[in-house]
């Protein structure tokens, strides 16, 4: 079958759509409890430096030096990194649906997401995302973070499509609004049922 309703390409967020968020507030709070870290201090440090990490300007070790290992700890860096990576889980319903709709409608898929390099590399390998996604326009690789319009424009250029050919799925309302302002078709992902309905409205059902 050919792509329906002129949609040839999906732009997808990863965390909150295909996988759980890699390192969100809940995960950081769990880490603080597990390793007996002052959460307020760690979280403030995180917010001051995480943008820099997600844009690929510092490594994960440098990020951890700033938020955790700025003082002596009773645990190792390796233990903390393992905990971080273990927070990533697949969202099986969405992953399965995207695989099926991609095959049925012969869609190209581009990841447009904010993520640090080491977390991104791990998640791509661990969950076989390269078998689902054709291009990764991720903040750590391109040096631009959502909601900067430039990351969406770059994804359009790389995929060589116009906005009307794209359906973008994200669980963050602001990011959806910015993409929509560029003429990109959008879906605010809340659950698999409503997302399937939104896809069907764009001619991308599995029936």
Buried (B, 14 or more C-beta within 10 A) or exposed (E): EEBBBEBBBBBBBBBBBBBBBBBEEEBBBEBBEEBEBEBEBBBEBBEEBBEBBBBBBBEBEEBBBBBBBEEEBEBEBEEBBEBBBEBBEBBEEBBEBBBEBBEBBEBBBBBBBBBBBBBBBBBBEEBEBEEBBBBBBBBBBBEBBBBBEEBBEBBBEBBEBEBEBBBBBBBBEEBBEBBBEBEBBBBBBEEBEEBBEBBBEBEBBEE
